[in-house]
Amino acid sequence: MKKVLKIIGIVHNEVLYTPNGYVTAWFMWRLQSDQDAARAFAGDDAEILNNSLYQDQKLELRPID
């Protein structure tokens, strides 16, 4: 699985210290297998793909596992 996302105006080291529901959703999906959280990143209509606060979204689009 490959996911690359850049928050506009935030450098990599600041991501964990910037209020962001996507960080929480990522951990809920990957560590707890939360399928609701997975929808933010996985599937043909992944929410993150349409978020204007992000740039260079590159997701391996596949069904939610």
KAKA-V946258 format. One record per backbone hydrogen bond with DSSP energy under -1.0 kcal/mol. NH is the residue of the N-H (numbers start at 1). CO is the residue of the C=O. If there is no record, write none. Layout:
[[NH/CO] [NH/CO]]
//
This chain:
[[4/58] [6/55] [8/53] [10/7] [14/11] [15/12] [17/14] [18/15] [24/20] [25/21] [26/22] [27/23] [28/24] [29/25] [30/26] [31/27] [32/28] [33/29] [34/28] [38/34] [40/37] [41/38] [42/38] [43/62] [46/43] [47/39] [48/40] [49/46] [50/47] [51/48] [54/51] [55/6] [58/4] [60/2] [61/59]]
//
